[in-house]
Amino acid sequence: MTSENHEILTADQPTVMSPTGSTSQDAPLSPSTSKPIQELPDELIQAGWSKCWSKRENRAYYFNRFTNQSLWEMPVLGQHDVISDPLGLNAAPASGEVTADAGLGNGQRKRHASEETPQPGSNSFKRPRVEIPATPTTPTVPISPSTPGVKAWLSTTDEKQGQSSAPAPAPYRPSVVYWDLDIQTNAVIRERSPADHLPPHPEMELLRAQLTTKLRQHYHELCSQREGIEPPRESFNRWLLERKVADKGLDPLLPSECDPIISPSMFREIMNDIPIRLSRIKYKEDARRLLFKYSEAAKKMIDSRNATPESRKVVKWNVEDTMSWLRRDHSASKEDYMDRLEHLRKQCGPHVTEVAKDSVEGICSKIYHISAEYVRRIRQSHLKLLKDCNISVEGVDKTEVQDRLVYCYPIRLAIQSPPQPRVELHFENDMACLRYKGEMVKVNRGHFSKLELLYRYSCIDDPRFEKFLCRVWCLIKRYQVMFGSGVNEGSGLQGALPVAVFEALNKQFGVTFECFASPLNCYFKQFCSACPDIDGFFGSRGPFLSFSPASGSFEANPPFCEELMDTMVKHFEDLLERSSEPLSFIIFVPEWRNPPTPALTRMESSRFRRHQMNVPAFEHEYRSGSQHVCKRDEMYYKAVHGTAVIFLQNNAGFAKWEPTTERIQELLLAYKVSGHSLPSPGPSSTSTGDKDSKPAQERSSRSQDNSPVDKTAPDTTNI
């Protein structure tokens, strides 16, 4: 019914929902009384229904302030209880009726088209009803072994076919879909007990976000005060990933128990920017200016630090020689300047590193110890919250599991989840906005629908979706904090393969599982990710480095952190060595050759390597790590360096998924750039178009590239 029929309606306010079904929108009022005509049973009033008056039709009608639904007839409860089911996921059409009006339930007449014109500015939303079977005897994915009905690996063909029956479609169907959640898994694991992670809670996630932001600020201040440089781009994000390789602490994000405490990744990246940060050069004048700045900075550092007489002598002599050359030769080319800079770095670099070593190690150590203290504070607050909710953490009774093989299933938590607070939801155009205590996170409606589906497939402790909005808020906040809030920051570390490549991997090589992903950027519904405590509710199988499949075909596109990639390859080889069942890993890593990374060298010499192909730089693309919030025309970015695709398979895996010429050709064809991708995001001072201008070794510039290849192509940040 249009606004001209009842001017006093306030439908132009956005609908704000919480898991309990509460809303901030006022109910429509009668023009004569300015109050709702309350002639309804109490249960209908509690469900949001009011009896109002239509001026145009001169008759009463019924309006639901929770759903913006309008009816001429008296509504009937039971079809959509917005109090217990705010998202309408359990609503079913009236029995015996399969008509266009079935969504109204109980044969209620749909209003005329002219009466359903949406009011200007309204952000209300309606979702089609989803039919849920009365007895879920055929789950979409294998459920936890701790629950009756777990599906063993060696099952009959009929059981597999019965299991593949997909549930009803998502309430919102995006126009472009970047995932396929109907693909069933072929990954096989041994049953495992529920994990003992503390269950997520918005209050704890807000505290973790605040402390992580403070830790980033400490890092910025230490780099500025002690070394006079800005923190290397993305180095804090890569530090979080690299530390999780060795961390035995209890926090899912911040490291607290690592050996050694000095991070090789952070130390290397800070040292690469001392005495000044080097970048790719496009013009001759820029090369000359950079050479001059490096000379001055090296001399200043060696004079102000506690250097040996030999170091002072070597650095000063080389700097004076360079300055003399700059004053004497004005006709040098860009290549001459770059060669001179490289020579100066080789001569002065070791001495500069020696005098800066203690200071840089102090930065790394300080950040680690602050992080450990923050973890202690977060855990104390979390345990207090659980204690206030009468939830015991000590001596949690874990369900015993059998020593048998089953198809992989999402990770479960052994500790009961506490009651969740109110999280408000409203829609702004195509974005779903979730707010808790003034902190808003956003996700586009397509990915919000995806999270609903993943939650329905994977979560077993919240069948009525009462905790859904809180867990979505925690999920998005976690990844937002993990990768920072700067422009394009973290996009590379969450990048994903193009959809066409995933389709080819599944069709040609039977891939059904991503080793590094997140609920936001996964293509399959089975994946490993970095944050098991929150991601498990959306399908994560936990961190990959603690995931041990016995069989299956896997895609691995890790965050491009050297320590993480090296540990990943060791894990692959251990799994292939132990299993006699078909096991295959297709790995996507950057083709860094100057010098080559340990992971790349190890894979190329592995006895499990069956095939390797290289995709040239600028001739392929990645899906943005910000795909859940970015515009469609910003979805893809060109890779600024080559990608090595390596097949590691045991004998059974090679026999089943052999990388034949035809299959490889199909994969390469899928990798062809679509033509709509953008240049790789990064600082404006970096020229990605001049591939030959490298003032430092390739390793030095790796930490500064923010290409989607500097990503997790998880797929996202997962360990």
C-alpha positions in Angstrom: 0.0 0.0 0.0 1.5 3.3 -1.0 2.3 6.1 1.3 -0.4 8.3 -0.2 -3.1 6.1 1.5 -1.7 6.7 5.0 0.6 9.7 5.3 1.5 9.0 8.8 3.3 5.8 8.1 7.0 5.9 8.9 8.1 3.2 6.4 11.0 5.4 5.1 13.0 4.5 8.2 15.3 1.5 7.7 14.3 -1.7 9.3 16.7 -2.5 12.1 16.6 -6.1 13.2 18.3 -8.1 16.0 18.5 -11.8 16.6 15.5 -11.5 19.0 13.4 -9.8 16.3 13.4 -6.3 17.8 13.2 -3.3 15.4 13.6 0.4 15.5 10.8 1.2 13.0 7.6 2.7 14.4 4.3 1.0 13.7 1.8 2.6 11.3 -0.8 4.8 12.9 -4.4 5.4 12.2 -5.1 8.9 10.9 -8.1 9.3 13.3 -6.5 8.2 16.5 -2.8 8.6 15.8 -2.4 5.2 17.6 -2.5 1.6 16.3 -6.0 0.1 16.4 -5.2 -2.7 18.8 -8.0 -5.2 18.1 -5.7 -8.2 17.8 -4.8 -11.1 20.0 -1.7 -10.6 22.2 0.3 -13.1 20.3 -0.2 -11.2 17.0 0.7 -7.9 18.6 3.9 -9.5 20.0 4.7 -10.8 16.6 4.6 -7.2 15.3 1.1 -7.0 13.8 -1.1 -3.9 14.1 -4.5 -3.1 12.8 -4.5 0.2 10.8 -6.8 2.3 8.6 -6.5 2.9 4.9 -7.8 6.3 3.8 -7.9 5.4 0.1 -9.8 2.1 0.5 -11.7 3.3 3.6 -11.2 0.0 5.4 -8.9 -1.6 8.0 -5.8 -3.5 7.1 -3.1 -5.4 9.0 0.6 -4.3 9.0 3.7 -6.0 10.5 6.3 -3.5 11.7 9.0 -6.2 11.7 8.6 -7.4 8.1 6.7 -4.4 6.4 4.0 -6.9 5.3 0.5 -5.6 4.7 -2.7 -7.8 4.6 -6.4 -7.2 4.3 -7.3 -10.4 6.1 -6.5 -11.2 9.7 -2.9 -12.7 9.8 -2.4 -16.2 11.1 0.6 -17.2 13.2 2.8 -20.2 12.3 4.1 -19.3 8.9 6.8 -16.8 9.9 7.5 -16.1 13.5 9.8 -13.1 13.4 10.5 -13.3 17.1 12.2 -16.8 16.9 13.1 -16.7 13.2 14.0 -13.1 12.2 15.5 -14.1 8.9 12.6 -16.2 7.8 14.7 -19.2 7.2 12.3 -21.7 8.8 9.1 -20.3 7.2 7.3 -22.8 5.0 4.4 -22.3 2.6 0.9 -23.4 3.6 0.4 -27.1 3.1 -1.5 -28.1 0.0 -0.9 -24.7 -1.7 1.7 -24.2 -4.4 0.7 -20.8 -5.8 2.3 -17.5 -6.5 0.7 -16.3 -3.2 2.0 -19.2 -1.1 4.5 -16.9 0.5 1.8 -15.2 2.4 0.7 -18.4 4.1 -2.7 -19.9 5.0 -4.2 -18.7 1.7 -4.0 -15.1 2.6 -4.7 -13.0 -0.5 -1.8 -11.1 -2.0 -2.5 -7.4 -2.3 -2.9 -5.6 -5.7 0.3 -4.6 -7.5 -0.7 -1.0 -7.2 -1.0 -1.4 -3.5 2.4 -2.9 -3.1 4.5 -0.1 -4.6 7.5 0.3 -2.3 7.6 3.5 -0.4 10.4 5.9 -1.3 13.5 5.5 0.8 12.4 2.2 2.3 15.1 -0.3 3.2 12.7 -3.0 4.1 13.4 -6.4 2.7 11.3 -9.6 2.0 12.7 -13.0 1.6 11.0 -16.0 0.0 10.0 -18.7 2.4 12.2 -21.7 2.5 10.8 -25.2 2.9 12.7 -27.1 5.6 12.1 -30.9 5.9 10.4 -32.0 9.1 13.1 -34.5 9.8 16.6 -33.7 8.5 17.6 -37.3 7.7 19.8 -36.4 4.8 22.2 -33.6 5.8 23.9 -31.7 3.0 27.3 -32.3 4.5 28.6 -34.8 7.0 27.9 -33.7 10.5 30.1 -33.9 13.5 31.0 -37.4 14.7 29.9 -36.3 18.1 26.4 -36.1 16.7 24.4 -39.3 15.7 24.3 -39.8 12.0 27.9 -39.1 11.1 28.6 -40.3 7.6 31.6 -42.7 7.3 33.9 -42.6 4.3 33.1 -46.1 3.1 29.4 -45.6 2.4 27.1 -46.9 -0.4 26.4 -45.1 -3.6 22.7 -44.6 -2.6 23.7 -42.9 0.6 26.0 -40.5 -1.3 23.2 -39.7 -3.8 20.7 -39.1 -1.0 23.2 -36.9 0.8 23.6 -34.6 -2.2 20.0 -33.3 -2.1 20.6 -29.6 -1.6 18.4 -27.5 0.8 16.2 -24.8 -0.4 17.8 -21.8 -2.1 19.1 -18.8 -0.2 16.6 -16.0 0.7 18.5 -13.6 -1.6 19.9 -14.7 -4.9 22.7 -12.4 -6.1 22.9 -11.6 -9.8 26.6 -12.7 -10.0 27.8 -15.6 -7.8 31.5 -16.2 -7.0 31.1 -19.6 -5.3 29.5 -23.0 -5.8 28.3 -24.4 -2.5 26.6 -27.4 -4.1 29.9 -29.3 -4.7 30.3 -32.2 -2.2 33.6 -33.0 -0.7 35.9 -35.8 -1.5 38.3 -35.0 1.3 38.6 -37.8 3.9 39.9 -37.4 7.4 39.9 -39.3 10.7 37.3 -38.4 13.2 38.5 -35.8 15.7 37.3 -34.4 19.0 35.7 -30.9 19.2 38.2 -28.1 19.7 38.6 -26.3 23.0 38.6 -22.7 21.6 36.6 -20.2 23.6 33.3 -19.5 21.8 33.1 -16.1 20.0 31.3 -13.1 21.5 30.9 -9.6 20.2 32.2 -8.0 23.4 35.4 -10.0 23.2 35.8 -9.4 19.5 35.4 -5.7 20.2 38.1 -5.8 22.9 40.4 -7.8 20.6 39.9 -5.2 17.8 40.8 -2.3 20.1 43.9 -4.0 21.4 45.1 -5.0 17.9 44.6 -1.5 16.7 46.8 -0.3 19.7 49.4 -2.9 18.8 49.5 -1.5 15.2 50.0 2.0 16.6 52.9 0.8 18.8 54.5 -0.8 15.8 54.2 2.5 13.8 55.7 4.5 16.7 58.6 2.1 17.3 59.6 2.2 13.6 59.3 5.9 13.5 61.2 6.7 16.7 63.9 4.1 16.5 64.6 3.9 12.8 63.0 7.0 11.3 60.9 5.0 8.8 57.3 4.2 8.2 56.4 0.5 8.9 56.8 -1.6 5.8 53.6 -1.9 3.9 51.5 -4.9 5.1 54.4 -6.1 7.3 52.2 -6.2 10.4 49.7 -8.3 8.5 52.3 -10.7 7.4 53.7 -10.8 10.9 50.4 -12.1 12.2 50.4 -14.8 9.6 54.1 -15.8 10.1 53.8 -15.9 13.9 50.8 -18.3 13.7 53.1 -20.9 12.0 55.1 -21.2 15.3 52.5 -19.9 17.8 51.3 -22.3 20.4 49.2 -19.7 22.2 45.5 -19.7 22.8 44.3 -16.6 21.0 43.0 -17.1 17.4 44.6 -13.8 16.2 47.4 -12.4 18.3 50.6 -14.4 19.0 51.6 -15.1 22.5 53.8 -18.3 22.7 56.3 -18.4 19.9 59.9 -19.7 19.6 61.9 -17.7 18.6 60.3 -14.5 19.8 62.1 -12.5 17.1 60.0 -12.7 13.9 62.1 -13.5 10.8 59.5 -11.9 8.6 59.2 -8.6 10.6 63.0 -8.4 11.1 63.6 -8.9 7.3 61.1 -6.4 6.2 62.2 -3.6 8.5 65.8 -4.2 7.6 64.9 -4.0 3.9 63.7 -0.4 4.5 66.9 0.7 6.3 68.3 3.3 5.8 65.6 4.3 3.4 62.7 2.5 1.6 63.5 1.5 -2.0 60.8 1.3 -4.6 60.5 0.6 -8.3 61.8 3.4 -10.5 60.3 4.6 -13.7 62.3 7.7 -14.6 66.0 8.6 -14.7 65.5 11.6 -12.3 63.8 9.4 -9.8 66.8 6.9 -9.9 69.3 9.8 -9.4 67.3 11.2 -6.5 67.0 7.7 -4.8 70.8 7.1 -5.1 71.5 10.5 -3.5 69.0 9.9 -0.7 70.5 6.4 0.0 74.0 7.8 0.2 73.1 10.5 2.7 71.0 8.1 4.8 73.8 5.5 5.0 76.4 8.1 6.0 74.1 9.6 8.7 73.3 6.2 10.2 76.9 5.0 10.4 77.8 8.3 12.1 75.0 8.2 14.6 75.3 4.5 15.6 77.9 2.6 17.5 79.8 1.3 14.4 83.3 -0.2 14.3 86.1 1.9 12.8 86.2 -0.5 9.8 82.5 0.0 9.1 82.8 3.7 9.3 85.7 3.7 6.9 84.0 1.5 4.3 80.7 3.3 4.3 82.2 6.8 4.2 84.6 5.9 1.4 81.8 4.5 -0.8 79.4 7.3 -0.1 82.0 10.0 -1.0 82.9 8.1 -4.1 79.2 8.0 -5.1 78.7 11.7 -4.4 81.7 12.5 -6.5 80.3 10.4 -9.3 76.9 12.1 -9.1 78.5 15.6 -9.3 80.8 14.6 -12.1 78.6 12.6 -14.5 75.3 14.3 -15.6 74.7 12.2 -18.7 74.2 8.9 -16.9 71.2 6.8 -17.9 68.6 5.3 -15.5 70.3 2.0 -15.7 73.6 3.6 -14.7 72.0 5.0 -11.6 70.4 1.7 -10.7 73.7 -0.2 -11.2 75.5 2.3 -9.0 72.8 2.0 -6.3 73.0 -1.8 -6.3 76.8 -1.6 -5.9 76.4 0.9 -3.0 73.9 -1.4 -1.3 76.2 -4.4 -1.6 79.2 -2.4 -0.1 77.3 -0.6 2.6 74.4 -2.9 3.3 76.2 -5.4 5.7 77.6 -2.5 7.8 74.3 -0.7 8.0 72.6 -4.0 8.9 75.1 -4.6 11.7 74.6 -1.3 13.4 70.8 -1.5 13.1 70.5 -5.1 14.1 70.0 -4.6 17.9 67.5 -1.8 17.3 65.3 -3.8 14.8 65.4 -6.9 17.1 64.2 -4.7 19.9 61.2 -3.6 17.8 60.3 -7.2 17.0 60.7 -8.3 20.6 58.7 -5.3 22.0 55.8 -5.9 19.7 55.7 -9.6 20.5 55.7 -9.0 24.3 53.0 -6.4 24.0 50.9 -8.9 22.0 51.4 -11.6 24.6 50.2 -9.2 27.3 47.1 -8.3 25.2 46.3 -12.0 24.8 46.4 -12.5 28.5 44.0 -9.6 29.1 41.6 -10.8 26.4 41.6 -14.4 27.7 40.9 -13.2 31.3 38.0 -11.1 30.1 36.7 -13.9 28.0 36.9 -16.4 30.9 35.1 -13.9 33.2 32.3 -13.5 30.7 31.8 -17.3 30.4 31.9 -17.6 34.2 29.2 -14.9 34.6 27.1 -17.0 32.2 27.7 -20.2 34.3 29.7 -21.8 31.5 32.5 -24.0 32.7 35.7 -24.1 30.7 37.7 -26.5 32.9 37.2 -30.2 32.4 34.9 -29.9 29.4 33.6 -33.3 28.5 34.8 -34.1 25.0 32.9 -36.7 23.0 34.9 -39.8 22.4 35.5 -40.4 18.7 36.2 -43.6 16.8 39.4 -44.3 14.9 37.8 -44.3 11.5 37.8 -42.4 8.3 34.9 -40.0 7.5 34.3 -37.3 5.0 35.6 -34.0 6.3 33.2 -31.9 8.4 33.3 -28.4 9.9 35.3 -27.9 13.2 33.1 -28.0 16.3 33.6 -26.3 19.7 33.6 -28.2 22.9 32.7 -25.2 25.1 29.1 -24.0 25.1 28.4 -20.7 23.5 27.2 -17.9 25.8 24.0 -15.9 25.2 24.6 -13.3 22.5 23.8 -9.6 22.7 21.7 -7.6 20.3 23.3 -6.8 16.9 21.3 -4.5 14.7 20.9 -5.2 11.0 19.7 -2.9 8.3 20.3 -2.6 4.5 21.7 0.4 2.6 21.2 -0.2 -1.1 23.1 -3.5 -1.7 25.0 -3.5 1.6 24.0 -5.3 4.8 25.1 -3.3 7.7 25.5 -4.9 11.2 26.1 -2.7 14.2 27.2 -3.5 17.7 27.8 -0.8 20.3 28.3 1.8 17.5 30.8 -0.4 15.6 29.5 -1.1 12.1 30.7 -3.7 9.7 29.4 -4.1 6.2 29.0 -6.9 3.6 27.2 -6.9 0.3 23.8 -8.7 0.1 25.2 -11.4 -2.1 27.9 -12.4 0.4 25.4 -12.0 3.3 23.2 -14.6 1.6 26.3 -16.8 1.1 27.0 -16.6 4.9 23.4 -17.6 5.6 23.8 -20.7 3.4 27.2 -21.6 4.9 25.7 -21.2 8.4 22.7 -23.4 7.6 25.0 -26.1 6.2 27.6 -26.0 9.0 26.2 -24.8 12.3 24.5 -27.3 14.6 24.0 -25.4 17.8 21.7 -22.6 16.5 18.9 -24.1 14.3 16.7 -21.0 14.8 19.5 -18.5 13.7 19.3 -16.7 17.0 23.0 -16.2 17.1 23.6 -15.7 13.4 23.9 -11.9 13.3 26.3 -11.8 16.3 28.5 -14.4 14.7 28.5 -12.6 11.3 29.5 -9.4 13.1 32.3 -11.2 14.8 33.4 -12.9 11.6 33.6 -9.7 9.5 35.2 -7.7 12.4 37.9 -10.4 12.9 39.0 -10.2 9.2 38.7 -6.5 9.2 41.1 -6.2 12.2 43.4 -8.9 10.8 44.2 -7.0 7.6 43.9 -3.4 8.6 41.6 -0.6 7.4 43.9 1.3 5.0 43.1 1.8 1.4 43.5 -1.6 -0.4 45.2 -2.9 2.8 44.9 -6.7 3.1 43.2 -7.1 -0.2 46.2 -9.0 -1.5 46.4 -11.2 1.5 42.8 -12.4 1.0 42.8 -12.6 -2.8 41.3 -15.7 -4.5 41.5 -17.5 -7.8 39.1 -16.5 -10.5 35.8 -18.5 -10.7 36.7 -20.0 -14.0 39.9 -21.4 -12.6 38.0 -23.0 -9.7 35.5 -24.5 -12.2 38.3 -26.0 -14.2 40.1 -27.4 -11.1 36.9 -29.1 -10.1 36.0 -30.4 -13.5 39.5 -31.5 -14.6 41.1 -32.5 -11.3 38.3 -33.2 -8.9 39.2 -30.4 -6.6 36.5 -29.8 -3.9 38.5 -28.2 -1.1 40.5 -25.0 -0.5 43.5 -25.2 1.9 43.6 -21.5 2.6 40.3 -19.6 2.5 37.7 -17.8 4.7 33.9 -17.8 4.7 34.0 -14.5 2.8 36.1 -15.6 -0.2 35.8 -19.4 -0.4 34.5 -21.0 -3.6 33.7 -24.4 -2.1 31.8 -24.9 1.2 34.7 -27.0 2.5 37.9 -25.1 3.3 40.5 -24.4 5.9 40.9 -21.0 7.4 42.9 -19.0 10.0 40.1 -18.5 12.6 38.6 -21.8 13.7 36.7 -20.4 16.6 34.4 -18.2 14.4 34.9 -19.7 10.9 33.8 -23.2 12.1 30.2 -22.0 12.2 30.4 -21.1 8.5 32.1 -24.4 7.3 35.8 -24.1 8.1 37.7 -27.3 8.8 40.2 -25.4 11.0 43.7 -24.2 10.3 45.3 -26.2 7.5 48.6 -26.8 9.3 46.6 -28.9 11.8 44.4 -30.5 9.2 45.5 -34.0 8.1 43.5 -35.4 5.2 44.0 -39.0 4.1 42.5 -38.6 0.7 41.0 -36.0 -1.6 41.9 -33.3 -4.2 42.9 -29.9 -2.8 43.7 -26.4 -4.1 46.3 -24.4 -2.1 46.8 -20.7 -2.7 48.4 -19.5 0.5 49.1 -16.0 1.8 52.4 -15.1 0.2 54.4 -15.2 3.4 57.7 -17.1 2.9 57.7 -18.9 6.3 54.1 -19.9 5.9 54.7 -21.3 2.4 57.7 -23.2 3.5 55.8 -24.8 6.4 52.9 -25.6 4.1 55.1 -27.6 1.7 56.6 -29.6 4.5 53.1 -30.4 5.6 52.1 -31.5 2.1 55.0 -33.8 1.8 54.3 -35.4 5.2 50.7 -36.1 4.2 51.7 -37.5 0.8 54.3 -39.7 2.5 51.8 -41.2 5.0 48.8 -41.8 2.8 48.3 -44.6 0.2 44.9 -43.3 -0.8 44.4 -40.8 -3.7 45.8 -37.5 -2.5 46.5 -34.4 -4.7 47.5 -30.8 -4.0 47.6 -28.1 -6.7 49.6 -25.2 -5.3 49.6 -21.6 -6.5 52.6 -19.6 -5.4 54.4 -16.5 -6.7 57.3 -17.2 -9.0 59.9 -15.3 -7.1 63.3 -16.2 -8.5 65.7 -13.5 -7.4 66.4 -15.3 -5.1 63.9 -18.3 -5.2 61.9 -18.9 -2.1 62.6 -22.0 0.0 59.0 -23.2 -0.7 59.4 -23.0 -4.5 62.8 -24.7 -4.4 61.5 -27.5 -2.2 58.5 -28.2 -4.4 60.5 -28.2 -7.6 62.9 -30.8 -6.1 60.1 -32.9 -4.4 59.7 -36.5 -5.5 55.9 -35.9 -5.4 56.0 -33.2 -8.1 54.1 -34.4 -11.1 53.8 -31.3 -13.2 54.6 -27.6 -13.1 53.4 -24.7 -15.2 54.0 -21.0 -15.0 51.5 -18.2 -15.7 53.2 -15.0 -16.9 52.9 -11.7 -15.0 50.1 -9.4 -16.1 48.5 -12.2 -18.1 46.3 -13.5 -15.3 44.3 -12.1 -12.4 43.0 -12.7 -8.9 39.7 -12.0 -7.2 40.0 -9.1 -4.7 40.2 -9.9 -1.0 37.6 -7.1 -0.5 35.1 -8.9 -2.7 32.5 -8.8 0.0 32.4 -5.0 0.0 33.9 -3.9 -3.3 32.1 -2.9 -6.5 31.7 -5.5 -9.2 34.0 -3.7 -11.6 36.7 -3.8 -8.9 36.4 -7.5 -8.3 39.5 -8.6 -10.3 43.1 -7.4 -10.3 46.0 -8.3 -12.6 48.9 -10.2 -11.0 52.2 -8.2 -11.2 54.4 -11.2 -11.2 54.3 -14.7 -12.5 52.5 -17.5 -10.7 53.9 -21.1 -10.4 51.3 -23.8 -10.4 52.7 -27.0 -9.1 51.0 -30.5 -8.8 52.1 -32.6 -5.8 50.5 -36.0 -5.8 51.1 -39.5 -4.4 50.9 -42.5 -6.8 47.2 -43.1 -6.2 46.5 -39.4 -6.6 48.5 -39.2 -9.9 46.6 -42.2 -11.2 43.2 -40.6 -10.4 43.9 -36.9 -11.2 46.8 -37.0 -13.6 47.7 -33.6 -15.1 47.4 -34.6 -18.7 48.1 -32.2 -21.6 44.4 -31.8 -22.2 43.6 -31.0 -18.6 46.4 -28.5 -18.3 45.2 -26.8 -21.5 41.8 -26.4 -20.0 43.2 -24.9 -16.8 45.4 -22.5 -18.8 42.4 -21.4 -20.9 40.4 -20.7 -17.7 43.3 -18.5 -16.5 43.1 -16.2 -19.5 42.5 -12.6 -18.3 38.9 -11.5 -18.7 39.9 -8.0 -19.8 38.0 -6.3 -17.0 40.6 -6.5 -14.3 42.2 -3.5 -12.7 45.9 -2.8 -12.1 47.2 -4.4 -8.9 46.5 -2.1 -5.9 49.4 -0.6 -4.2 51.2 2.7 -3.4 51.2 5.2 -6.2 55.0 5.5 -6.0 55.3 1.9 -7.3 55.3 1.6 -11.0 54.0 -1.8 -11.9 54.5 -1.1 -15.6 58.3 -1.0 -15.5 59.1 -4.6 -14.7 62.9 -4.1 -15.2 63.4 -1.4 -12.8 64.5 -3.1 -9.6 66.7 -1.1 -7.3 67.0 -4.0 -4.8 66.7 -7.7 -4.9 63.3 -9.1 -5.6 63.1 -10.3 -2.0 63.4 -6.7 -0.9 60.5 -5.6 -2.9 58.2 -8.5 -2.0 57.1 -6.9 1.2 56.1 -3.8 -0.6 54.0 -5.3 -3.3 50.3 -5.3 -2.5 49.3 -7.3 -5.5 46.5 -9.9 -5.3 49.4 -12.2 -5.7 50.7 -10.9 -2.4 47.7 -12.6 -1.1 46.3 -15.7 0.3 44.4 -16.8 -2.4 42.5 -18.9 -0.2 42.6 -18.0 -0.4 42.8 -15.9 2.6 44.8 -15.8 5.4 44.8 -19.0 6.6 47.1 -21.1 8.3 
